[in-house]
Amino acid sequence: MQTADLSITLRAMEPEDLDELYEIENDSDTWNAGTTNVPYSRFVLRNYIANSTNDIYTDRQLRLIIEHNHSQTIGLIDLTDFDPRHHRAQIGIIIKPAYRHNGYAHAAIKKLLDYSHTNIGLNQIYACVDSLNLPSVRCFQSAGFRTTALLPQWLFDGEIYRDALFMQYFL
């Protein structure tokens, strides 16, 4: 891992983020890491930004821009599948390729964990990670997540089914 200036900020999406969001969401190389496997139009993304309240209780999700030095978008991090009754949510993160392997994902996860505990009162955050995506597995482990289940044939990449690890962090 290279040493990087890890002064990152997590902030709400702004209309000016449309092009960055469009680029990140439509990178087909990252589709196998999550549940989305279709491109998004600018129209859909513009409406998403405009209609998001950034209130996890209203939207049932929280999507944040990861910035370096308060100006450079390096990725997205979000909480989805928010369950207010059971105080849990799923985490997802995408770091743009040029910024990977520098500790930014770890720093963003730690900031979101702190925010989730302090401001939302979550009991746990979980991730479903492709068992073959070793950089992501190691990143979540280094942030304090532990693997609590193996989900056989959970992810389909268009050709084969792959196992996923169910990883949890208890706040």
C-alpha positions as CSV (number, residue, x, y, z in Angstrom):
1,M,0.0,0.0,0.0
2,Q,1.4,3.4,-1.0
3,T,1.4,6.2,1.5
4,A,-1.2,8.9,0.8
5,D,-2.4,12.1,2.4
6,L,-5.6,10.7,3.8
7,S,-7.4,14.0,4.4
8,I,-10.7,12.9,3.0
9,T,-14.2,14.3,3.5
10,L,-17.5,12.6,3.1
11,R,-20.2,15.0,1.8
12,A,-23.7,15.0,0.4
13,M,-24.1,14.8,-3.4
14,E,-24.6,18.1,-5.3
15,P,-26.0,18.7,-8.8
16,E,-22.4,19.5,-9.9
17,D,-21.5,15.8,-9.1
18,L,-23.6,14.5,-12.0
19,D,-20.7,13.8,-14.3
20,E,-18.6,12.1,-11.6
21,L,-21.6,10.0,-10.6
22,Y,-22.3,9.1,-14.2
23,E,-18.7,8.0,-14.7
24,I,-18.6,5.9,-11.5
25,E,-22.0,4.3,-11.9
26,N,-21.5,3.3,-15.5
27,D,-18.0,1.7,-15.1
28,S,-18.9,-1.8,-16.0
29,D,-15.7,-3.1,-14.5
30,T,-17.2,-2.5,-11.0
31,W,-20.7,-4.0,-11.6
32,N,-19.6,-7.4,-10.4
33,A,-18.8,-5.9,-7.0
34,G,-22.4,-4.9,-6.3
35,T,-25.9,-5.7,-7.3
36,T,-26.2,-3.3,-10.3
37,N,-25.3,-4.4,-13.7
38,V,-27.0,-1.9,-15.9
39,P,-26.0,1.6,-17.0
40,Y,-27.7,4.7,-15.6
41,S,-28.7,7.6,-17.7
42,R,-27.8,11.2,-16.8
43,F,-31.6,11.9,-16.5
44,V,-32.0,9.1,-13.9
45,L,-29.0,10.2,-11.9
46,R,-30.0,13.9,-12.1
47,N,-33.4,13.0,-10.7
48,Y,-31.8,10.9,-8.0
49,I,-29.6,13.7,-6.8
50,A,-32.5,16.2,-7.0
51,N,-34.9,14.0,-5.1
52,S,-32.6,12.7,-2.4
53,T,-33.3,14.2,1.0
54,N,-30.0,12.9,2.4
55,D,-32.1,11.7,5.4
56,I,-31.5,8.0,5.9
57,Y,-34.9,7.7,7.6
58,T,-36.7,9.1,4.6
59,D,-34.7,7.7,1.8
60,R,-33.7,4.4,3.5
61,Q,-30.2,5.0,2.2
62,L,-27.4,7.5,2.5
63,R,-25.1,8.2,-0.4
64,L,-22.0,10.3,0.1
65,I,-19.2,11.6,-2.1
66,I,-15.6,10.8,-1.0
67,E,-13.4,13.8,-1.5
68,H,-9.6,14.3,-1.2
69,N,-8.4,17.7,-0.2
70,H,-12.0,19.1,-0.2
71,S,-12.1,19.3,-4.0
72,Q,-11.2,16.0,-5.7
73,T,-13.9,13.3,-6.0
74,I,-12.2,9.9,-5.5
75,G,-15.3,7.7,-4.9
76,L,-18.7,7.0,-3.4
77,I,-19.7,5.4,-0.1
78,D,-23.2,4.5,0.9
79,L,-25.5,2.9,3.4
80,T,-28.4,1.0,1.8
81,D,-31.0,-1.4,3.0
82,F,-31.4,0.7,6.2
83,D,-33.5,-1.0,8.8
84,P,-34.5,1.5,11.5
85,R,-36.1,-1.2,13.6
86,H,-33.1,-3.4,13.8
87,H,-30.5,-0.5,13.6
88,R,-28.5,-1.9,10.7
89,A,-27.6,-1.0,7.1
90,Q,-25.4,-2.4,4.3
91,I,-22.3,-0.5,3.3
92,G,-21.0,-0.1,-0.3
93,I,-18.0,1.7,-1.5
94,I,-16.4,2.5,-4.8
95,I,-13.0,4.1,-5.2
96,K,-12.0,5.4,-8.6
97,P,-9.3,3.3,-10.2
98,A,-6.6,6.0,-10.0
99,Y,-7.0,6.2,-6.2
100,R,-7.2,2.6,-5.2
101,H,-4.6,0.9,-3.0
102,N,-3.7,4.1,-1.1
103,G,-5.8,3.7,2.0
104,Y,-8.7,6.0,0.9
105,A,-11.3,3.2,1.2
106,H,-10.2,2.3,4.7
107,A,-10.3,6.0,5.8
108,A,-13.8,6.5,4.2
109,I,-15.1,3.3,5.9
110,K,-13.8,4.4,9.3
111,K,-15.4,7.9,8.9
112,L,-18.7,6.3,7.9
113,L,-18.6,3.9,10.8
114,D,-18.0,6.8,13.2
115,Y,-20.9,8.8,11.7
116,S,-23.2,5.8,11.7
117,H,-22.6,5.2,15.4
118,T,-22.6,8.9,16.5
119,N,-25.4,10.3,14.3
120,I,-27.6,7.4,13.3
121,G,-27.3,5.1,16.2
122,L,-26.7,1.9,14.2
123,N,-25.9,-1.3,15.9
124,Q,-24.3,-2.9,12.9
125,I,-23.2,-2.4,9.4
126,Y,-22.7,-5.3,7.0
127,A,-21.2,-5.9,3.6
128,C,-21.5,-8.7,1.0
129,V,-18.1,-9.0,-0.6
130,D,-17.0,-11.2,-3.5
131,S,-14.8,-13.9,-1.8
132,L,-12.3,-13.5,-4.7
133,N,-12.1,-9.7,-4.3
134,L,-9.1,-9.9,-1.8
135,P,-8.3,-6.2,-1.7
136,S,-11.9,-5.5,-0.6
137,V,-11.9,-8.3,1.9
138,R,-8.7,-7.1,3.4
139,C,-9.9,-3.5,3.5
140,F,-13.1,-4.4,5.4
141,Q,-11.1,-6.7,7.7
142,S,-8.6,-3.9,8.5
143,A,-11.6,-1.6,9.3
144,G,-12.8,-4.1,11.9
145,F,-15.3,-6.1,9.9
146,R,-15.4,-9.8,10.5
147,T,-16.7,-12.6,8.2
148,T,-19.7,-14.2,9.8
149,A,-21.0,-16.3,6.9
150,L,-20.1,-17.7,3.5
151,L,-22.9,-17.2,0.9
152,P,-22.4,-19.9,-1.7
153,Q,-23.0,-18.9,-5.4
154,W,-24.3,-15.5,-4.2
155,L,-23.0,-13.4,-7.1
156,F,-23.4,-14.0,-10.8
157,D,-20.9,-12.3,-13.1
158,G,-22.6,-13.2,-16.3
159,E,-20.7,-16.4,-16.7
160,I,-20.3,-18.1,-13.3
161,Y,-21.6,-17.9,-9.8
162,R,-19.2,-16.7,-7.1
163,D,-19.3,-17.0,-3.4
164,A,-19.7,-13.9,-1.2
165,L,-18.6,-13.2,2.3
166,F,-21.1,-11.7,4.7
167,M,-19.0,-9.3,6.8
168,Q,-20.3,-7.4,9.8
169,Y,-19.1,-4.6,12.0
170,F,-20.8,-4.1,15.4
171,L,-20.8,-0.5,16.5
